[in-house]
């Protein structure tokens, strides 16, 4: 587990608080992750180029794909021009596919990826407000979003602009647990990135993951960050994680989905959340491109 301390990194084999939390979190969050909803509510926005830059060489639109007999809405962003690209399946947090998630998809596309963000409540609700979306997500059947993510993966595999050998998943908060579950059931996934997401505790299913996993945790996300030591034990050298000093859960997105997607963050430039967002974005791109 790598912790951030100012601008330096240090590796600690035994962090008392995190080790203590590991067992507690597995009992309170790991098994119950599918049934209970933790929505991230902090002030910092995710990093990246400014909004005009992120859209300059990108084609983006809302599309529909089929999951069984249900039509699912998704936001699709692609780099302009010919050729095949690695792809990123973006799994939203408890706020759904809001403006920030759409902007993130465009930023992935500006960085050379086909980005696909399925709206995992669209088969059962047309909820618009944050409260409606959160309420709908909390009532979703446990396995339904996983089935819809598998269908989204199949959709990407049929896209001629996608390099099918390099399709990855990136999940945030509520979507982090679902990203792990998709990786368990989809050995063809290239890589997985999880932001402050609870690790599924249904051992040994986690050991079915073939993809390399990068996890980003916040120091003050006491319930979830404690998952890291157990996850590393299960996945071994396929797992790498960072804990961002002074950061809160949800550091990658703005609290208000209507706040412009700024750089480096919605708070002061020197804030821990903004710094964590910038560094996590850089590491995510490097990981996915490696």
C-alpha positions as a Markdown table, in Angstrom:
| # | Residue | x | y | z |
|---|---|---|---|---|
| 1 | Unk | 0.0 | 0.0 | 0.0 |
| 2 | Unk | 1.5 | 3.3 | -1.0 |
| 3 | Unk | 0.6 | 6.4 | 1.0 |
| 4 | Unk | 1.0 | 10.0 | -0.1 |
| 5 | Unk | 2.8 | 12.3 | 2.3 |
| 6 | Unk | 3.1 | 15.8 | 0.9 |
| 7 | Unk | 4.8 | 15.4 | -2.4 |
| 8 | Unk | 6.7 | 12.2 | -1.4 |
| 9 | Unk | 5.7 | 8.6 | -1.4 |
| 10 | Unk | 6.4 | 6.2 | 1.4 |
| 11 | Unk | 5.5 | 2.5 | 1.7 |
| 12 | Unk | 4.3 | 1.2 | 5.0 |
| 13 | Unk | 4.0 | -2.6 | 5.6 |
| 14 | Unk | 2.0 | -2.0 | 8.7 |
| 15 | Unk | -0.4 | 0.9 | 9.1 |
| 16 | Unk | -2.2 | 0.4 | 12.4 |
| 17 | Unk | -5.4 | 2.3 | 11.5 |
| 18 | Unk | -5.8 | 0.7 | 8.1 |
| 19 | Unk | -5.0 | -2.8 | 9.3 |
| 20 | Unk | -7.5 | -2.3 | 12.1 |
| 21 | Unk | -10.1 | -1.1 | 9.6 |
| 22 | Unk | -9.6 | -3.9 | 7.2 |
| 23 | Unk | -11.5 | -6.5 | 9.2 |
| 24 | Unk | -14.2 | -4.1 | 10.2 |
| 25 | Unk | -14.8 | -2.8 | 6.7 |
| 26 | Unk | -15.1 | -6.3 | 5.3 |
| 27 | Unk | -17.8 | -7.0 | 7.8 |
| 28 | Unk | -19.7 | -3.7 | 7.3 |
| 29 | Unk | -19.1 | -2.8 | 3.7 |
| 30 | Unk | -17.7 | -5.8 | 1.7 |
| 31 | Unk | -20.8 | -8.1 | 1.9 |
| 32 | Unk | -23.3 | -5.3 | 2.0 |
| 33 | Unk | -21.9 | -3.2 | -0.8 |
| 34 | Unk | -24.5 | -4.2 | -3.2 |
| 35 | Unk | -27.4 | -3.4 | -0.9 |
| 36 | Unk | -26.3 | -0.1 | 0.6 |
| 37 | Unk | -25.4 | 3.1 | -1.1 |
| 38 | Unk | -22.5 | 5.4 | -0.2 |
| 39 | Unk | -22.7 | 8.6 | -2.3 |
| 40 | Unk | -19.5 | 10.7 | -2.4 |
| 41 | Unk | -20.1 | 14.3 | -1.4 |
| 42 | Unk | -17.0 | 16.5 | -1.4 |
| 43 | Unk | -16.0 | 19.7 | -3.0 |
| 44 | Unk | -13.1 | 18.9 | -5.4 |
| 45 | Unk | -13.5 | 18.3 | -9.1 |
| 46 | Unk | -11.5 | 15.8 | -11.2 |
| 47 | Unk | -8.5 | 17.0 | -13.1 |
| 48 | Unk | -7.7 | 17.2 | -16.8 |
| 49 | Unk | -7.5 | 19.8 | -19.6 |
| 50 | Unk | -10.0 | 22.6 | -19.7 |
| 51 | Unk | -13.5 | 21.9 | -21.0 |
| 52 | Unk | -12.9 | 23.3 | -24.5 |
| 53 | Unk | -9.7 | 21.2 | -24.9 |
| 54 | Unk | -11.5 | 18.1 | -23.8 |
| 55 | Unk | -14.1 | 18.4 | -26.6 |
| 56 | Unk | -11.9 | 19.7 | -29.4 |
| 57 | Unk | -11.1 | 16.3 | -31.0 |
| 58 | Unk | -13.9 | 14.3 | -29.6 |
| 59 | Unk | -17.2 | 13.0 | -30.9 |
| 60 | Unk | -19.7 | 12.4 | -28.1 |
| 61 | Unk | -23.4 | 11.4 | -27.9 |
| 62 | Unk | -26.0 | 9.5 | -26.0 |
| 63 | Unk | -26.7 | 6.1 | -27.4 |
| 64 | Unk | -28.8 | 3.0 | -26.6 |
| 65 | Unk | -27.7 | -0.6 | -26.2 |
| 66 | Unk | -29.6 | -3.8 | -25.4 |
| 67 | Unk | -29.2 | -5.7 | -22.2 |
| 68 | Unk | -31.6 | -8.7 | -22.5 |
| 69 | Unk | -34.9 | -7.2 | -23.6 |
| 70 | Unk | -34.1 | -3.8 | -22.0 |
| 71 | Unk | -32.8 | -0.7 | -23.8 |
| 72 | Unk | -30.1 | 1.0 | -21.7 |
| 73 | Unk | -28.9 | 4.6 | -22.2 |
| 74 | Unk | -25.2 | 5.3 | -22.3 |
| 75 | Unk | -22.9 | 8.2 | -23.0 |
| 76 | Unk | -20.3 | 7.4 | -25.7 |
| 77 | Unk | -17.2 | 9.5 | -26.4 |
| 78 | Unk | -14.7 | 8.8 | -29.1 |
| 79 | Unk | -11.5 | 10.3 | -30.5 |
| 80 | Unk | -12.1 | 11.8 | -33.9 |
| 81 | Unk | -10.4 | 10.2 | -36.9 |
| 82 | Unk | -9.7 | 6.7 | -38.1 |
| 83 | Unk | -8.1 | 3.8 | -36.3 |
| 84 | Unk | -8.8 | 1.4 | -33.4 |
| 85 | Unk | -8.5 | 2.6 | -29.8 |
| 86 | Unk | -8.3 | 1.2 | -26.3 |
| 87 | Unk | -11.7 | 1.5 | -24.6 |
| 88 | Unk | -12.8 | 2.5 | -21.1 |
| 89 | Unk | -16.1 | 1.3 | -19.6 |
| 90 | Unk | -17.0 | 4.0 | -17.0 |
| 91 | Unk | -19.1 | 2.9 | -14.0 |
| 92 | Unk | -20.7 | 5.8 | -12.3 |
| 93 | Unk | -21.1 | 6.5 | -8.6 |
| 94 | Unk | -24.4 | 7.0 | -6.8 |
| 95 | Unk | -25.1 | 10.2 | -8.7 |
| 96 | Unk | -25.6 | 8.4 | -12.0 |
| 97 | Unk | -24.3 | 9.6 | -15.4 |
| 98 | Unk | -24.3 | 13.3 | -14.7 |
| 99 | Unk | -22.5 | 16.1 | -16.4 |
| 100 | Unk | -19.2 | 15.3 | -14.6 |
| 101 | Unk | -19.3 | 11.7 | -15.8 |
| 102 | Unk | -20.0 | 12.9 | -19.3 |
| 103 | Unk | -17.1 | 15.3 | -19.2 |
| 104 | Unk | -14.9 | 12.6 | -17.8 |
| 105 | Unk | -15.8 | 10.4 | -20.8 |
| 106 | Unk | -14.9 | 13.2 | -23.1 |
| 107 | Unk | -11.5 | 13.6 | -21.4 |
| 108 | Unk | -10.8 | 9.9 | -21.8 |
| 109 | Unk | -11.6 | 10.3 | -25.5 |
| 110 | Unk | -9.4 | 13.3 | -25.7 |
| 111 | Unk | -6.6 | 11.1 | -24.3 |
| 112 | Unk | -7.1 | 8.5 | -27.0 |
| 113 | Unk | -9.8 | 6.1 | -25.6 |
| 114 | Unk | -13.3 | 5.2 | -26.6 |
| 115 | Unk | -15.2 | 5.9 | -23.4 |
| 116 | Unk | -18.6 | 4.3 | -22.7 |
| 117 | Unk | -20.6 | 5.3 | -19.6 |
| 118 | Unk | -23.8 | 3.3 | -19.2 |
| 119 | Unk | -26.6 | 4.7 | -17.2 |
| 120 | Unk | -27.4 | 1.8 | -14.9 |
| 121 | Unk | -30.7 | 3.1 | -13.7 |
| 122 | Unk | -32.1 | 3.8 | -17.2 |
| 123 | Unk | -33.9 | 0.5 | -17.5 |
| 124 | Unk | -36.0 | 1.2 | -14.5 |
| 125 | Unk | -36.3 | 4.9 | -14.1 |
| 126 | Unk | -36.0 | 8.3 | -15.8 |
| 127 | Unk | -35.0 | 10.0 | -12.5 |
| 128 | Unk | -33.5 | 13.4 | -13.1 |
| 129 | Unk | -32.7 | 15.0 | -9.7 |
| 130 | Unk | -29.8 | 13.8 | -7.5 |
| 131 | Unk | -32.3 | 12.6 | -4.8 |
| 132 | Unk | -34.3 | 10.7 | -7.3 |
| 133 | Unk | -31.2 | 9.0 | -8.8 |
| 134 | Unk | -29.8 | 8.1 | -5.4 |
| 135 | Unk | -33.1 | 6.6 | -4.4 |
| 136 | Unk | -33.4 | 4.6 | -7.6 |
| 137 | Unk | -29.9 | 3.3 | -7.3 |
| 138 | Unk | -30.5 | 2.2 | -3.7 |
| 139 | Unk | -33.3 | 0.0 | -4.9 |
| 140 | Unk | -31.6 | -1.7 | -7.8 |
| 141 | Unk | -31.4 | -5.5 | -7.6 |
| 142 | Unk | -27.9 | -6.6 | -6.7 |
| 143 | Unk | -27.1 | -8.5 | -9.9 |
| 144 | Unk | -28.9 | -6.3 | -12.5 |
| 145 | Unk | -26.1 | -3.6 | -12.9 |
| 146 | Unk | -23.6 | -6.4 | -13.4 |
| 147 | Unk | -25.7 | -7.9 | -16.2 |
| 148 | Unk | -26.0 | -4.5 | -17.8 |
| 149 | Unk | -22.3 | -3.9 | -17.6 |
| 150 | Unk | -21.6 | -7.3 | -19.3 |
| 151 | Unk | -24.0 | -6.1 | -22.1 |
| 152 | Unk | -22.1 | -2.8 | -22.3 |
| 153 | Unk | -18.8 | -4.7 | -22.6 |
| 154 | Unk | -20.3 | -6.8 | -25.4 |
| 155 | Unk | -21.4 | -3.5 | -27.1 |
| 156 | Unk | -17.9 | -2.2 | -27.0 |
| 157 | Unk | -16.5 | -5.5 | -28.3 |
| 158 | Unk | -18.7 | -5.0 | -31.4 |
| 159 | Unk | -17.5 | -1.4 | -32.1 |
| 160 | Unk | -15.1 | -1.4 | -35.0 |
| 161 | Unk | -13.2 | 1.6 | -33.6 |
| 162 | Unk | -12.3 | -0.4 | -30.4 |
| 163 | Unk | -9.2 | -2.5 | -29.9 |
| 164 | Unk | -11.0 | -5.5 | -28.2 |
| 165 | Unk | -7.8 | -6.6 | -26.6 |
| 166 | Unk | -7.6 | -3.4 | -24.6 |
| 167 | Unk | -11.0 | -2.8 | -23.0 |
| 168 | Unk | -10.8 | -1.7 | -19.4 |
| 169 | Unk | -13.2 | -0.7 | -16.7 |
| 170 | Unk | -13.0 | 2.3 | -14.4 |
| 171 | Unk | -15.5 | 2.5 | -11.4 |
| 172 | Unk | -16.2 | 5.2 | -8.9 |
| 173 | Unk | -17.6 | 4.6 | -5.4 |
| 174 | Unk | -20.8 | 2.6 | -5.9 |
| 175 | Unk | -19.5 | 1.7 | -9.3 |
| 176 | Unk | -16.2 | 0.5 | -7.9 |
| 177 | Unk | -17.7 | -2.6 | -6.4 |
| 178 | Unk | -19.5 | -3.3 | -9.7 |
| 179 | Unk | -16.2 | -2.8 | -11.6 |
| 180 | Unk | -14.7 | -5.6 | -9.5 |
| 181 | Unk | -17.6 | -7.9 | -10.1 |
| 182 | Unk | -17.4 | -7.3 | -13.8 |
| 183 | Unk | -13.7 | -8.1 | -13.8 |
| 184 | Unk | -14.5 | -11.3 | -11.9 |
| 185 | Unk | -16.9 | -12.5 | -14.6 |
| 186 | Unk | -15.0 | -11.1 | -17.6 |
| 187 | Unk | -11.6 | -12.6 | -18.1 |
| 188 | Unk | -11.1 | -10.6 | -21.4 |
| 189 | Unk | -11.0 | -7.3 | -19.5 |
| 190 | Unk | -7.6 | -5.6 | -20.0 |
| 191 | Unk | -7.3 | -3.6 | -16.8 |
| 192 | Unk | -9.5 | -2.3 | -14.0 |
| 193 | Unk | -9.3 | 1.0 | -12.1 |
| 194 | Unk | -11.3 | 1.5 | -8.9 |
| 195 | Unk | -11.7 | 4.8 | -7.1 |
| 196 | Unk | -12.7 | 4.5 | -3.4 |
| 197 | Unk | -14.7 | 1.3 | -4.1 |
| 198 | Unk | -15.5 | -1.5 | -1.7 |
| 199 | Unk | -13.9 | -4.8 | -2.5 |
| 200 | Unk | -16.3 | -7.7 | -2.9 |
| 201 | Unk | -15.8 | -10.1 | 0.0 |
| 202 | Unk | -17.1 | -13.3 | -1.8 |
| 203 | Unk | -13.8 | -15.0 | -1.7 |
| 204 | Unk | -12.6 | -16.9 | -3.8 |
| 205 | Unk | -14.4 | -15.1 | -6.6 |
| 206 | Unk | -12.0 | -12.2 | -6.4 |
| 207 | Unk | -9.2 | -14.5 | -7.4 |
| 208 | Unk | -10.9 | -15.0 | -10.8 |
| 209 | Unk | -9.8 | -11.6 | -11.8 |
| 210 | Unk | -7.3 | -11.7 | -14.6 |
| 211 | Unk | -6.9 | -8.0 | -15.2 |
| 212 | Unk | -4.4 | -5.8 | -13.4 |
| 213 | Unk | -6.1 | -3.6 | -10.9 |
| 214 | Unk | -5.2 | 0.0 | -9.8 |
| 215 | Unk | -7.1 | 1.3 | -6.8 |
| 216 | Unk | -7.2 | 4.9 | -5.5 |
| 217 | Unk | -8.2 | 5.5 | -1.9 |
| 218 | Unk | -8.7 | 8.5 | 0.3 |
| 219 | Unk | -7.0 | 8.7 | 3.7 |
| 220 | Unk | -10.2 | 9.9 | 5.4 |
| 221 | Unk | -12.5 | 7.3 | 3.8 |
| 222 | Unk | -12.2 | 5.1 | 6.9 |
| 223 | Unk | -14.9 | 2.5 | 5.9 |
| 224 | Unk | -13.4 | 1.7 | 2.4 |
| 225 | Unk | -9.7 | 2.3 | 2.6 |
| 226 | Unk | -9.3 | -0.6 | 5.0 |
| 227 | Unk | -10.2 | -2.9 | 2.1 |
| 228 | Unk | -6.8 | -2.4 | 0.6 |
| 229 | Unk | -4.6 | -4.9 | 2.6 |
| 230 | Unk | -7.1 | -7.8 | 2.1 |
| 231 | Unk | -7.5 | -6.9 | -1.6 |
| 232 | Unk | -3.8 | -7.0 | -2.1 |
| 233 | Unk | -3.6 | -10.3 | -0.3 |
| 234 | Unk | -6.2 | -11.8 | -2.7 |
| 235 | Unk | -4.8 | -10.3 | -6.0 |
| 236 | Unk | -1.1 | -10.3 | -5.3 |
| 237 | Unk | 1.1 | -8.5 | -7.9 |
| 238 | Unk | -2.0 | -7.9 | -10.0 |
| 239 | Unk | -3.0 | -5.2 | -7.5 |
| 240 | Unk | -1.5 | -1.7 | -6.9 |
| 241 | Unk | -3.1 | 0.9 | -4.8 |
| 242 | Unk | -2.5 | 4.5 | -3.5 |
| 243 | Unk | -3.9 | 6.2 | -0.4 |
| 244 | Unk | -4.0 | 10.0 | -0.9 |
| 245 | Unk | -3.0 | 11.8 | 2.3 |
| 246 | Unk | -5.6 | 14.3 | 3.5 |
| 247 | Unk | -8.2 | 13.4 | 0.8 |
| 248 | Unk | -11.8 | 12.6 | 1.4 |
| 249 | Unk | -14.0 | 10.0 | -0.3 |
| 250 | Unk | -15.2 | 11.2 | -3.6 |
| 251 | Unk | -12.2 | 13.5 | -4.2 |
| 252 | Unk | -12.3 | 13.0 | -7.9 |
| 253 | Unk | -15.6 | 14.7 | -8.6 |
| 254 | Unk | -17.3 | 18.0 | -7.6 |
| 255 | Unk | -20.0 | 17.8 | -4.9 |
| 256 | Unk | -22.4 | 19.6 | -7.1 |
| 257 | Unk | -22.8 | 17.9 | -10.6 |
| 258 | Unk | -23.7 | 21.3 | -12.1 |
| 259 | Unk | -20.3 | 22.8 | -11.1 |
| 260 | Unk | -18.1 | 23.2 | -14.2 |
| 261 | Unk | -15.6 | 20.4 | -14.5 |
| 262 | Unk | -12.6 | 22.4 | -13.5 |
| 263 | Unk | -8.8 | 21.9 | -13.3 |
| 264 | Unk | -7.3 | 21.1 | -10.9 |
| 265 | Unk | -10.3 | 21.1 | -8.7 |
| 266 | Unk | -13.3 | 23.0 | -7.4 |
| 267 | Unk | -11.5 | 24.0 | -4.2 |
| 268 | Unk | -8.3 | 25.8 | -3.6 |
| 269 | Unk | -5.5 | 24.6 | -5.8 |
| 270 | Unk | -3.4 | 23.4 | -2.9 |
| 271 | Unk | -6.3 | 21.4 | -1.3 |
| 272 | Unk | -5.7 | 17.7 | -0.6 |
| 273 | Unk | -8.7 | 16.7 | -2.7 |
| 274 | Unk | -7.6 | 18.7 | -5.8 |
| 275 | Unk | -4.0 | 17.4 | -5.5 |
| 276 | Unk | -5.3 | 13.8 | -5.2 |
| 277 | Unk | -7.5 | 14.2 | -8.2 |
| 278 | Unk | -4.7 | 15.5 | -10.4 |
| 279 | Unk | -2.3 | 12.7 | -9.4 |
| 280 | Unk | -4.9 | 10.0 | -9.6 |
| 281 | Unk | -5.9 | 11.1 | -13.1 |
| 282 | Unk | -2.2 | 11.0 | -14.3 |
| 283 | Unk | -1.7 | 7.6 | -12.8 |
| 284 | Unk | -4.9 | 6.3 | -14.3 |
| 285 | Unk | -3.9 | 7.3 | -17.8 |
| 286 | Unk | -0.4 | 5.9 | -17.4 |
| 287 | Unk | -1.8 | 2.6 | -16.1 |
| 288 | Unk | -4.3 | 2.2 | -18.9 |
| 289 | Unk | -1.8 | 3.1 | -21.6 |
| 290 | Unk | 1.0 | 0.8 | -20.3 |
